[in-house]
Amino acid sequence: MSEKHILDDKLTLKELVLRMRWWISYFWEKWRTIAVWAVVGFVLGGMVSVLKKPVYLAATSFVLEEADNGGLGQMSGLASLVGVNLGSLGGSSGLFQGDNIIELYRSNNMIGKTLLSPFDQEKLLIERYIAFNELDQKWRKAVDLSALDFRKSREDFSVTQDSVMREVSRLIRENHLSVSKPDRKLSIIQVNISSKDEAFAKVFNETLVENVNNFYFETKTKKTSENLNILQVQADSVRRILDRNLEELAALSDRTPSPNPLLQAGNIAVRKKQIDVQSSSAIYAEIVKNLEIAKVNQRNNTPLIQIIDGPRYPLDRFDISLLKGVVLGAFFAVFLGIIILYLREVYRRDYAS
């Protein structure tokens, strides 16, 4: 049979059927070669399913809570009637709105801080990661990991240590970490850590979520906390002034228990002190009002992350069963063998012509 190229000007249905019959006959004649490929794939698939370590998945899902500004907005409207401006007390940072928090989970800062957290009483998480991935052997030509002390302050790290931290963070971000929103319409975020070490996956997941949670809390409440502290200091200071003015007013009143109403000069000091007391009282009342509003605003910003589900033993396990391994191995091997036979025959015919 003379083979025609598929790119001929015309290809009838009869020619297509003949070609298919010819190729089926050709592959049938090569059944021994295909059988060898199947056996090889069968063996390799079985070896992969036996030797490949299972992967464990630690997952945490949580609801991202935004600041409740609805009640504060109503309070601002009421407060504006008495001359109180709550604009500086409210407002939420956009750092954790939308997809920004996902990038925060993937940042070198958060991953590095988590890696330097304790895994147990003896090891850090980065030491555990290096151990079960055998990075000390894989990187022995480039760096001596056993000589690096990761327990000292991060500010005291050498260039080599910073390079190792950055590379390990990259490996975790690309191979182990997944942060996503299962439903774009909801505020639920899921953090997944996959690893061949079940204990590492669970501890790393919990520590990462805790670190981001703390950073989130500190960032979201930083401005309101500063306002609250300033108002508290001002309230305490004005209260001390008010108390002192009251004491001085009482002392002046005691000096003239029965003042002569016809002599006004003797009452000037008392009247001045009464004005000071009234002014201090008005200022103190205004500051206390703002202080209580700031406390409400602070409470509205906490808690910031509400955990829905966290990782628990036993973690979800993903591995290749022996039956699945041998079947898939044989299938892909046969498919690859057929492709090779096809290309070799096409090349032989083109070369012969």
Secondary structure as GFF3:
##gff-version 3
##sequence-region A 1 353
A	DSSP	alpha_helix	13	29	.	.	.	ID=ss1
A	DSSP	alpha_helix	31	51	.	.	.	ID=ss2
A	DSSP	beta_strand	55	64	.	.	.	ID=ss3
A	DSSP	alpha_helix	69	81	.	.	.	ID=ss4
A	DSSP	three_ten_helix	94	96	.	.	.	ID=ss5
A	DSSP	alpha_helix	100	105	.	.	.	ID=ss6
A	DSSP	alpha_helix	108	115	.	.	.	ID=ss7
A	DSSP	alpha_helix	125	132	.	.	.	ID=ss8
A	DSSP	alpha_helix	135	138	.	.	.	ID=ss9
A	DSSP	three_ten_helix	145	147	.	.	.	ID=ss10
A	DSSP	three_ten_helix	154	156	.	.	.	ID=ss11
A	DSSP	alpha_helix	159	175	.	.	.	ID=ss12
A	DSSP	beta_strand	177	180	.	.	.	ID=ss13
A	DSSP	beta_strand	188	195	.	.	.	ID=ss14
A	DSSP	alpha_helix	198	255	.	.	.	ID=ss15
A	DSSP	three_ten_helix	265	267	.	.	.	ID=ss16
A	DSSP	alpha_helix	268	300	.	.	.	ID=ss17
A	DSSP	beta_strand	305	309	.	.	.	ID=ss18
A	DSSP	beta_strand	316	318	.	.	.	ID=ss19
A	DSSP	alpha_helix	322	352	.	.	.	ID=ss20
###
